[in-house]
Amino acid sequence: MKAPLKWLKKYVDIDVDVKSFSDAMTMSGTKVEGYEEVGEDISNVVIGKITSITPHPDADKLIITKIDTGSSEVQIVTGAKNVSIGDIIPVALHGSTLPGGIKIKKGKLRGEVSEGMLCSAKELGIDEKYVDIESRDGILLLRGEYTLGDDVRKALLLNDYIVEFELTSNRPDCQSIIGLAHEVSATLNKDVKLPESDFREIDKAIEYEVKVLDKDLCPRFIIREIKDIEIKPSPYFMQRCLIESGIRPINNIVDITNFVMLEYGQPLHAYDASKLSTKEFVIKRASDNDSFYTLDDLERKLDSEMLMITDGQKNIGIAGVMGGQNSDVSDTTTHIVLESANFNADNIRHTSKKLNLRTEASARFEKGIDLSRAEEAINRACHLIDYYGYGKVLSGKKDTLENEIEVKTVVVSIDRINKLLGEKLSPEKMSEILSKLKFKTEIQGNNLSIEVPEFRLDIDMEADIVEEIARLYGYNNILSQNIVGELTSGVKTEDRIFEDHIKDAMMSNGLTEVLTYSFVSPTSLEKIGENLSNAVKLINPLGEETSVMRTSLVPAMLEILSRNLSRKVDFFSGFEVGNIFSNPDAPVQKRAIVAGVYGKEEDFFTMKSRLEGVLDYIGIESRSYQPFSENELYHPMRCAQISSGDEQIGFIGEVHPLIAEKFDIKKRVYLFTLDFDIISGIRTKLKLYKQVPKFPAIKRDIALVVSEEIAVGSIENLIISKGNSLIEKVELFDIYMGDQVPKGKKSVAYGITYRALDRTLTDEEINLVQSKILTHLADELGAHLREI
């Protein structure tokens, strides 16, 4: 939050320089991110008045002005078109400096002496969006009472520091000048001078009523009625405070609501009473598919979760977010109803996100505001309206608060506080520190009973109190102590060791690890046919793209493949080991594995080869592959279920073209998925080493013609089972379907390695075994040797 130092000084005496102030605030827990000096580059610029204007004799677009600077009259040549005699303007005299290192010197323009320059807002470092339209394209025209010759920095309040505080989300009270003033008071040991909030009421009573239909979403709603409103510019000090806080001044009434919002952290809203249909405010939920035009002139689509302010007949504001175009305060407004309310923080946050509309008001409501602030803020606004004579406040108010605001009390152990701090503070010292922060304390034996100020919504427990004492006592004052206790080194769990083993296996087989977010878009899960009813949904997501927890690793892998393809990457192979989440009856978290690949040389069998290497590496000795057409993620004719014994451990295959299309993938991509928990339970943990064979191996190749329907895994299993223990390895090295084989058939070629452990095999032995294998292949699978 940005806070003008001059504004803070109105409520607390800051008698140190800005650097010391920033350091002290940071050390006490209210971190200052930085500060900037307003107008630091401006010198010798004064307030002047135009006394005469004459045309330039040699330039049609220039004029010669005479300027009264209080002590002298100077001549300045300018091309400005928005000035006239009598205007009060900022004048940069000879020898002056302006922001950006600009230096002004006396000189001549087309033969006429010019002793300085008339300044625009931009030339003084003032953003033009904050000035009147008549001053945006020319010289800054000053309205109000000014003394000629005064330094413009002093006259225009350009001699200030803007301090930017880095606030944490648990300190909504500090999103206000008063909240920051309390922190400054405690840090510098100064008293807080709260702003005046008394005001006069006329005899006529308020005529409006309030009805809240959903009190959980609106625990308090206050209105006051003000007549005889005169719309005009707000006081210059108020405008500067708003500008330096990043808010554009509009008119006195709107500026007061914004000024008080920044001052107290409580948003207010003013309604033009002449635009209201009834004399009743009804606060209720919107209807689905309603539309509403907000103050920014945009149509907003509403739903039944959004809370609306209505006048009994029409919507006039989105509660806690933004008012409506149909009830805004304008130059013709003479009668207003002023609102100060408290809304449910979660509801405002959700509404703001759904509408993609975050305002100064919603930013405060969504963090929580204490109930007492509503009355304090509306009283302060009424005081300012009355003090400046902008309107007359009718007597009475309408307030929906039914019960007294409860005072929160926390009881803490004195010994416990000292133990956590590592200090020996007396109860009196603790009470003194807490009193600076507006806590009321009572010593009760070895305990402190602490009454928490209503604006400190973040204080709930002992740890909160300890933190408050520590930061005000000073972390730098707490002596360092050596660690006491036994130090132990961390040990990886068995699952973590196995996970590292899997990653090593993947990388050893040409796969690169990727890491993706656990929070995903529901759309990405729907693309692969996931059931979202079982998904774990976030209560407060960052956005729709991260609103559910992933039930599968596949969508993220497909998005990575798609991204690489879109960037013309010819080949990619990756894997991820991560958590997936579901909530069928109760939340479930489990580990999963996915790998994906595409490339010119990649197909089902190269992917299977990688998988085989991984399974070998991690100790899954027995596995089989069965065609599987019921997994919608994969091509029905290019998918296999992976099993080990009776356990199904995953799937491998080509991604279904329709699924690939949803991810904008136009090439064939291949995946395999594995169940981490199952393979962890069935893996062989003990590695057995075999002696290097003493006798040579003999390799024979066979090419078989077999039906397209027969899986190559079935052929391999049959060859091994009939090999009389003499087969060491079976390797598929070719599959062919085409004109050289009958229709409906395919040619599969294997390299079979034979070896005996106790002798050198003879051709006769191998021929006998191979003949037996071919007989069984023919009888059981209808396979026969391919004729060349």
N, C-alpha and C positions, 0 to 999 in steps of 0.2 A: 504494500500500500504506500502511495506517495502522500506525504504530509508536509505542507508548508511550515517551516519553523516558526514564522511569525504568528501563524494561527495557534500552534501549540503554546507559544509564549503567552497567549491571552489567558490560559487556564493554569499554567504552572511556570514558576520563575526558573528559567534556564540561564544560569550565570556562568556557563563555560563555553569555550569555543566549539564550533561544530564538530571538529575532529574528536575532541575529548568527549563531547556528548555522544557521538556515534560509538566510540570505543566503550564507554560506560554502559550504554544500552545493550550492546552486543554481549558484554560480559555478564549482564544481569538476565540474559535470556531472551531479550527482544532484539533479534539480530538486525543490524543496519546493513543493507546490501550496498548502499552507496549514497552519495549526496551530490547535488550540483548547485552552484551559485547562480542565481538569476541575475542577469544584467552585469556580470562581472567584467565584461569587455566594453561596457558603456562608460564614457567619460566626457565631460564638458558638453552634455546635451541638456538643454533647458526648456522650460515652458515658454512659448511665445504666442503673440497675437498678431494676426495679419491686419495691418492698418491701411494698406493701399495695394492695388494691383493695376499694373499698366502693361500693355503689350510690348513685347521685345521688338525693337525697330528692325532687326535683321533676321528674325526667325519667327515664322507664323505659329509654330508649335510650342514656343516658349513664352513665359510671362515673367515680369519683374515684380517682386513683392517687397514691401517694406514690413519689417517684423519688429514689434516692440518686445524686447526681452527683459523689461523691468528696469534695467539700469542703462540701457542704450537702445538705439534703433539700428538694425542692420539691413542690408539689401541682399536678397537671395533670388537667383534666377532658377526657375523650375519649369518642368513640363507637365506638372500635375494639373488635372482637369477638374478635380473635385473640391477645390478650395475657393473660398470667397472672403470678402472683407468681414472681419469680426471673428473669424474662426480661431479657436485655440488649438495650437499644434505643437508637436515636439520639434525643436530646432537644434541641429548639430552645428555648433559654432566652429570657427577656425581653430585647428589643433585638437579637435575632438576625435574619439575612437568609437567604433561600432562593432558589434559581433562579427566574427570572421576576419578580424584584423584590419578592417577598413579604417583609413585615416582621412579626415576631412581637412582640406586646406583652402584658404582664400585664393580665388583665381578669377579668370574671366571666361564667360560663355558667350561666344559670338560677339566679343567686343564689350560686353557689359560685366561690371564687377559683381561677383557672387561671393558673399562672405560666409558661406556655410551651405547647409542643405536642410530642406524640410524632410522629415522622416516618415516613412510608412511603418506599419506594424511589423512587417517582415524584417525591415532594417533594424528594428529594435529587438529582434529575436522573439517576437510574439507571433504565434501561429495565426494566420489570417482567418482560420475557421472560427476563431473566438471573438472576432470584432464585427461591428455593424457592417451591413452590406455596402453602405456608402463609403466605408474606409477600406474595403478589400482591394480595390483596384487603384488606389492612390494614397494620398497622405492620410495618416491616422488623425481623425478629427476627434477632439476630446470634448466630452459633454460633462457639465458639472462645474463646480467652483474650484478654480486653480489660481495660484499666485504666480504672476509672471516673473520669470527669472529663476524659479525653483528648479533644482536638479531633477531631471525627469525620472531618475531612479527612485528618488524619494516620493515624488508626486504620483508616479504610477505604480508604486510599490514593487519596483523592480530590483530592490536591494534586499533580497531574501535568499534563503537556502531551501531547497526542496529535498527532504530526506526520504529515501525509499527503504521501507522496512520489509524484510523477508519473513512473513508471518506463517506459522504452521496452522494446519486446518483445525486444530483443537482450540484455537484462540480467536473465535469470532468476535469477542469483545474488543479486540485490538484493531478490528476493521472500522475504527471510529477514532476521531480526535480525542474524545473524552476517555475512551479506553486506553489510548496511548498515553494520555496525560496521567492516568493512574499509574502506569508503568514508569513514566518519567519521575513522578512524585516519589515512588518507592526507591528508585535508583539514586536520585539526587537528594533524597531526604527533604523534599519540599512539599508544601501544602498544595492541594488542588483547589482551584477557584472555579466552581461549576458555573456555567452561564445562567443568566437570569431567565426565569420561565413564568413570571407572574404576568397577568394581563387583565384588562378590563372587559367586563361583559355588559352588554346592553340589556334592558329589561325584557325584551322579547325572548321567549323560550325557543329552543330548537324544535323544528317541525318534522324532522325525519325520524324514522324508526329503522331498526336492524333486526333481521331474522337470519340465524345461521342454521342450515339444515344438516350440516355434517360437522359437529363440534370437534371430532378427532382431527379433522384437517384444518380447522380454524378455531383454536381455543380462545382467541380474544379478537374483537373487532370494535374499534372506537371511531365515532364520527363526531365532528363539530361543524356547525353551520356558520358561515361568515358572509355578511351582506355588505353592500356599498363598496365593492371591490374596485380599485382603480389600478388598471394594468399600466405599468411603466417599467423602465429599466431598474434593476436592483442596485443597491449601493455598490460603489466601486470595490470596496474591500471584499465584499461577498463575491463579486465577480472574479476578482483575482484569486481568492481561495478556491473557487470552482475550477478556474482555468489551470491553476498549478496542480490541481488534483486530477486533471484530465477530463473535466466535464464542461461542455459549452454553455455559457449563460444564455437564457431564452427571454424570460421576463421575471418580474419581481416574485410572483406567486410560485411559478415553477422553480425558480432559483432558490427560494426559501425551502421548498420541500427537498431539493437536492442538497442544500447546505446543511439542513438538519440531519439528513440521512448520513452525510459524511461526519457530522459532529457527534451524533449518538449511535450510529450504526443501525438505525431503524428506518427503513424505507417508509415514505409517506406518499400519498397520492391525492391530488385535488381534482374534483369533478365539477364541471360547469353545471350548476343546478338548473339552468334554463333548458338544458338538453336531456334532463332526466324525465322519464314518463310518469313516475309516481313519486311519492314521498316515503318510499320504503326501499331499503337495501336488502336484497336476499342473496345469501352466499350459499351456493349449491354446486353440485357437479354438472359439467356440461353433458350434452347428449351426443352420442356417437354421430360422426359425420357432420356436426355443426361447423359453420365457418365463422370467422370473426376477423375484422380488420383492426390491427393494432396501430399504435401511434406512429410506427415507421411506415405506415401506408401499405402494409403487406397483408394478404389474406392468409389466415392460419386455420388449418384443419384441426378440429378438436375431437376428443374422445371422452368417454364417461369417467376416466380416471383423473381428468383435469378439473380443478376447482375454479369456479368463475364468480365474479362479482356481477350482480344483475340489479336492475332498478325495478324488479318485479315483472317486467315485460320483455326486456332485452338484455343481452350481455353488454356490460360496460367496461370489463377489465378481466384479464387473466390473472388470478390471484397470485401475488408475489412475483410476477414476471413483468407484465407490461399492461398499461391501460389501453383503452380503446379510442379509436379515432372519433367515435360518435359521442364522446363526452369530454373532450379535451378542453383545456383552458386556452382561450384565444384573446386577441386584442379587444374583443367586444365583451368579454366576460365581466359581469358585475356581481355575481352571486355564486359562491362555491360551497361544496361540502368537502371537508377535509377528512381523509381516512388515515388511520394508523392501526395496523393489525398485526397479528402473529399467526403464521401458517406452519403446517407440518413440513419439516425440513425435507424429508424423503420425497413427499409428494411434489414439492417445488422442484427438487432436483430432477425427478423423472419427467415432469412437465417441460422443464427447460430443455432437457435432452431430446425429448420427442419432437419439440418444435424447432430444435436447433436455434434457440433464442436465449442467449445468456446475457443478462443485464446486470447493472450495478445492484439492483434490488434482489434479483434471484441469487446472485453470488453471495449475498448476505443471508437471505432466508434459508438457503440450502445448507448452511453451516450451523444454523440454530441461533435464535435470538431470545433472550430472557423476556418473560411476560411483562415485567415492569417497564421495559424500554418503551413500549407502545404509548403509555400515558405521558412519560417524560418527554418524548419527542413531539407529540401533538401539542403539549403545553408550550414547548419551546417555539414551535412554529407559530402558534397563536400570539405569543409574546412579540415575535418579530413583526408580524402583520400589524399588531396593535401599536407597537413602538414607532414604526415608520409611517403609521397612518394610512396603511394600504386598504383597510377594511374594518368592519365592526363585527366583533364576535358575539353571537347570540348566547344567551345564558344556558348552561347545562350541556351535557354530552350524552351520547348513547354508548354504553359499554356493555359487551356481552359477557364479561368475566363474572362468573357466578360465585366462586370461592376465593378466599384470601390466598395469596401466593405463598406456598410453603417455603419455610426457611430450611435449608439443608444444613445438617450438623454432622461433622466427622469427628470421631474420638480416636486418638492415636496415643501410642505408648511413647513416653519421653525416652526411655532406655532404647527402644527400638529405633527411634530417630537417630540417636547418637551412634548406635551400632552401624546403621546404614551409612551415616556420614563419615564415620571414623573420627569423630570429634567428641568433645565433652561440653556441649552447650547447656547452659542453665535453662530451666523452664521460662524464666523471665526474659532471657535473650530470644528464645524461640517466639514468645508472645510479642516481643517488640518488633521482630522481623515481620511476623504475620500481620501485625496491626498496620504496617506501612502499605500492605496490599489490601487493606480494608477488611481483613478477617477479624472477627471478634473471638477472643480466646478466654478460656477459664481453666485454671489449673485445678485438677481434681486428683490429688494424690500423685501417683506416678503417670497420670494421663493428662492430655490436653483435650478439652472439649472445644471444638472449633466451629463457629458459625460462619458459613461460607457466604460471601456477598452474592446477591442474586445474579449479577452479570457474569460470574465465573461458572459457566456451564461445564467446564472441563474438570472440575474438582469433584471426585467421587470417593476416593479411598486414601488409605495411609500413604501409599507411594506418591500420590499427587501432592500431599502436604510436605513430604520429605523433599520433593523436587523444589517446591516454592521456597522452603527454608534454605536449601543448598544454593539456589541461584542468587538469592538476595544476600546471603552470608558471603557468597563469592567462592566459586569453585577454585579460584587461584589462592584462596586463603585456607583451603583444606590441605593439610600436609600429606605428602605422598608416603605410603607405607609399603614395605615389602609384602609380597604375596605369602600368605600363610597356608600351609596345607600340602598335600602330596600331589605332585604333578604326574599325570599319566599321559601316555601317548595314545592317539586314536588308533583304532583297529577297524579295518574294513569288515563288513558283514559278509557272510557267505554269498548272499545274493549280489552284493556289490562286486565281489571278486568274479562271480560268474558273468555278470554284465560286462566287466572289463574284458573277460575272456571272449565273449561274443563279439565285442567291438574289434578285438584283435583278429578274430576269425573273419569278420566282414572285410576289414582293411586288407588282410592277407589275400583276399579273393577279389581285389580290385574295386571295392566299394568305398565311397567317401562318406564320412559321418556328417549328417545335417542335424540341426537343432531347430525346432519350431515351437511356437507358443501353445500352451495348453488351452488358452481361450480362443475360440474360433467363432466363425459366423454360422448360424443355423443353416444358411443357404448351402454352404460347402458340404455339410453333412447330408443335407437332402439330395444333393447331386449324386451321391453314391447309394441312396436308398436307405439311409439310417433312420431309425425310428426316434423322432425327437421327443416322444413322450417319456422316454427313459433317460433323456439328457439332463445333466445337472445345469440349471439355469442360474446365472449370476443375479443377485438382487440389485446391485448397483454397478452395472458394466460401464466401461469407458465408452462404449458405443455398440451399435448393432453388430459390427464386425468381430467383436470379442465378447459376445453376450452369453455363450454357452461353453461348457467344458467339453473337450473333444471326446467322442466315443470311439474314435478310430484314428490311427495315424495316417490312413490312406489319403484323405483329402489334401493334407499339407504336402505329402510327397508328390501327388499329381500336380499341385500348384507349382512346386519347384521344377518338375519336369516341363510343365507348360512355360514357365518363365524362361528356362534355358533355351527351349525351342524358339521362343519368340525373339531371343537375342542371337539367333543363328548359331548356337552352339551345336556342333555336329554329333557329339557324344556326351552322355552323362550317365553316371552310375552312382547311386547314393543309398544310404540306409539311415534309419533312426531307431533308437531304443528309447522308449518313453512311457509315461503313464497315460492310461485312458480311464475315463470315468463314466459311470452310469448310475442311475437311481431308480431301479425297478420297484423296490420296496423300501430299501435303505441305501444310502450312498455307498458305492463300491469303487475302489481304486485298484487297478492292476497294471502290470507291465505288459507291453506289447512290442513287437518287432516288425518292421516293414523295410523292404528294399525295392528300389525301382531303377530301371535302366532303359535307355533307348540308344540307337546307333545303327549305322549301316550294316555292321557285322553282327548285330544282336538279334537273337530270336529266342524261342521258347527253350531250346536246348542249351544255348550259351548261358541263359539264366539258370537253368537247372544245374549246369556244371558249377556255377558259382555256389548255388545252394548246397550241392553235394560236398564241395570243399568246406563250406561252413559247418555242415553237420558232422563231417569227419573230424574237423578241428575241435569241436566242442564235445565230442564223445557220444553222438547219437548213432549207434552202430547198426541197428535194424531199422530200415525205413522202406516204405513202398509208396508208389504213386498210382492213384486210380483216377481215370477220367471222371470229371464232375461237371455237370451242365447246369446245376441249380443255383450256383453263386452268381447273382446278378452283376457283380462287379467285373466278372471276367467273360471273355468270349466263350460261349457254351461248348465249342469244339476245341478250345485251346486252353483248357483249365484242368488241373489235377489237384486232387485232395492228397495231402501228405500225411502219412501215418507212420507210427512206430509201434509195432505190436498192435495192441488194441486201442492205442491212444491216437486221436486225430490231433496233429500238431500244427497244421496250417494249410495254406493253399499257395499254388503257383500258377501263373498263366498270363495270357495277353489281356490287357484291359479291354473291356467291351467297347466297341466303337462309339456307341451312344453315350457311354460314360465319358470317354475321351473327348467327345465333341463338346460336352458341357464344360470341360476345362480348357477348351480351345486348343486341344491337342490334335494335330492332323497327321501324326505318324504312329506307327505301332510302338506301344510301350509295354513293358513287362514288369510284373510285380511278384514278390512272394511275401507272405505274412506268416509269422510264427507266434505261437502262444508261449510267452516267456515262462510262465509258471509250470506248464506241462513239461517243457523240455528241460527245465531245471530239475524236475523230479525224476526224469527217466534217464538222464545222461549217465554215462559211465565215468565215474570220478577217478577211478584208479587206472592209470595208464600202464599197459603191459607192453613190454618190449620183446621182440623176437630176434633170435640169432640170424645173422646174415646167412642166406641159403648157401650150402656148400656145392649144390648141384645146379646145373644150368637149366634155364627155362626154354621152352619151345613155344613159338607163337604160330597159330594157324588163323587164317582169315576165312570167314564164310559169308556169303551173300545169300539172303533168303528172300523169297517172294511169299508174301503173306497178305491177308485181307487188311484193308485200311483200318478196319475196326479193332484190330488186335493191337494192344498197347505194347510198346517196346519193353516196358518193365516186365510184362508177363513172359516175354521171350527170354529176357535176361535171367529171370528167376528159374525158369525151366532148365536153361543151359547149366546153371550153377548146381541145381539140385540133382541133375543126372550125370554130373562129372566125376563121380566116384572119388571126391576129395582131391582130385588131381588138378582142378582148375584153380588157378591163383587169381585171375582177373579176367573180367569180360568188359570190353570197351566198345561202345557204339561209335562208329566213325563215318557212317553215311546213311542217309535216307533218300530214296528217289521215288518220285511218282511222275509218270509221263508215258510217252509213246512206247518206250522199251519194255513196259510191263503191262499186263492185261488191265482193263478197266476195273476199278474197284480194288485193285491190288497196289501194294507198295513194295519196294525193295529196301531191305535193311541189311547193313553190313556190319559185322562184329569182328573185332580182333580178340581171340581167345588165347590166354597165356596158360600153358600147362607146366607144372613142376611137381616133382616128388621130393620129399625131404630126405629120403634115405638112398636115392639112387638116381642115375641118369635114365630118363625115360627113353624108350625105343619108339620108332615110328609105328611098329605094330601095336604097342599099347595105346598110343594116341589115336591111331586109326580106329581101334576097337571102341574106345570111349566116344570118339566123335561120331561114329556110325550109330551108336546107341542114342546119342543126343538127337541126331537128325531123325531117327525113327520116332522118338517121342514128340519131336516138334511137328512131324507130319501127322501123327495120330491125334495129338491133343489140340494143336493149333492150326492144322492144315497148312503148315509151312513146308516149302521144299526149296532145294538149292536152285538158285537162279542160273539159267543157262546163258553162256556168253557166246 
